Amino acid sequence: MRYPKWPRIFGLVLVLFFCLNSCSERKTAKNYTIEGNFKKWQPVTITFDGPQVSEKDSINPFLNYSLITRFIHERDTIPVHGFFAADGKAAHTGAASGNKWQVKFSPSDSGTWTFESQMLHGKGIAIKADGTTNTLWKTKGTFEITPVDSLASGFYKTGRLQYTGEHYLREGETGRAFLKNGVGSPENFLAYHEFDGTFDNGGAATPTLNNGLHEYPTHRDDWKEGDPTWGNGKGKAIIGALNYMASKGMNSLYFLVMNEHGDGNDVWPWIAPDEQIQYDVSKLAQWEKVFTHMDGLGIAMNVFTQETENDTILNKGELGLERKLFYKELVARFGHHLGVVWNLGEETNRTSKQLKSYASYIRNLDPYDHPIAVHNHVRVTGKRMEGRPLDPIKETLTPLLGYKDFEIPSLQMFDTTEVHQEVKKWRDLSVKKNRPWVVYLDKIGHWDIGVTTDTAANNNYAQVMRTSLWGTLMAGGAGTSWYFGGLDTPNNDMAAENFRTRDTWWGISSNAKKFFQDHLPFWEMKGHDELLSNPKAYCLAKKDEIYVVYLPKGETTELTIGDGAFTIAFYDPKEGGKLYDKQNDGWKITKPNSVELSSYNGQSNKDWVIVIARK
């Protein structure tokens, strides 16, 4: 039977109409959901429907897909990489496959934000390799961000830590200078038994841990109602440990995100230690919960990307495919956090050329320009270790002076009596190269000692307080982290389970931070030891306005000051607390523009900090 032509023509028109609409829908339809508090600095998560893939697909979802979102506010455009998120709830479900892709963004301005997202597919597209690229879809949207939440805490209140060309990082919201007071152990903090895909892969340094993994059992009771968990209530102990650190005034944590073939051999972001281009989505989503809690507590993330034992694992130390993808996944998943410092490696063996290539690659990926650091090998005075130069600090840091993509020398010092001068040295050298460095002290002493526990037979707190803590800060250093030592005893650098074993030390360290924050314009001050007659004392000053002198027990010194009237007060660096006004003892004018300083009220059996300020 023959049918009239017009119904057939009309049908073809309808088919064409629906096809065009369907094709257009795949490109522009709203295929996403947006979550967040929509407050300045707090993360916004956009979850997209994308390709259905798995962590283990032969067409690697981490390498051969790329989700790019451009966030636009007034005249600013911020490109942010997204990532494969399995079912979007992998922290809880442990999912390894799904069609959810996410981007996380921390807005630095309130008002209307628009975004434009696209999903690309192509061989090696995640690291911009050459080849054919297909755009699977594009989409766009808007959201509103309101000002900072008045009830927010941590970095959600103070803002992102930023390098501003000074010797201290600045809080993005308050503008205040940030003084790091860090927990520096265990370096394998993320080797936690309730993270998916985490196990002891033969690390030699954790014999005191159950199954070679951290459990932090004494901190389970520090978890609070409303704090994050994952799965069926997992994570309480590690979250509780962070709560304890914050309660003691600690505001930074040093940890490795990859120690495969290293001391611990129990931390990696991949589905297996030797599967270095396929990532464990659920494990990383669980890490994300821990890092988010750190933001709320105001604990900065001192992210060590590798260590001395394994810094050739990826591309033999070069910037190749595996290393590029490693940096890309770290930045995409965790770059939105507010207290990040990317550290290129613990006790680095890499050349200055390689370090610069890492730093510039990360800087180009990172939309937030988080500061970049590197950690040196220890220098043992007069000795050559393992074929290394006599001064590995100089060898590592000198070529980086003035480099545009590097901000922080992360110092390790064997001889703590050298800390003060070393910090001052690199601060001053960086100024001469017109790129002032933020100088951190991140590890002290011989590898097997570090900072002892409160109950150690030969507690070393007095020495560390004087030479390393105050020695750093009085040289204009921007802060410290405290390494636990490597002896085969509980609560060392690899096996630390109970942070309360150094409760007294956290108090001493936090006293220094509080003193600087409460009493000094420290960001305007610099080391002026030349104003003192005693080389055992330290002086930090804004000349003619305020002087701070650290005076070891039993010592006296003369200080040269400006003309005019000054007030004098004393502070006990061990006990903390209030400033003591001058008494009959502790100071006297010896000649014009000079004052002799001694212990407060005759208490010469302890160290004193003395503040001399213009009236």
Secondary structure, DSSP 8 states (H G I E B T S, - for coil): ----HHHHHHHHHHHHHHHHHHHHHHHHS--EEEEE--BTTS-EEEEEEEEEEETT-SS-TTTSEEEEEEEEETTEEEEEE-EE-TTTTHHHH---EEEEEEEEE--SS-EEEEEEEEEEE-TTGGGT-SS--EEEEEEEEEEEEBS--TT--THHHH--EE--SSSS-EETTT--B--EEEE---TTTT-BTTSTT----S-SS-TTSGGGSB--GGGGGG--TT---BTTTBTHHHHHHHHHHHHTT--EEEEES--TTSSS----SBSSTT-TTSB-HHHHHHHHHHHHHHHHHT-EEEEE---TTTTTTTGGGSS-HHHHHHHHHHHHHHTT-SSEEEE--TT----HHHHHHHHHHHHHH-TT---EEEE-----TT---TT--S-HHHHHHGGGTT-TT--EEEEEESSGGGHHHHHHHHHHHHHHTTS----EEEEESSTTTSS--TT-TT--HHHHIIIIIHHHHTTT--EEEE-----SSTTSTTT---GGGGHHHHHHHHHHHHHHHHH--GGG-EE-GGGBS-TTSEEEEETTTEEEEEE-TT--EEEE--SS-EEEEEE-TTT----EE--SSSEEEEETTEEEE--GGG-TTS-EEEEEEE-
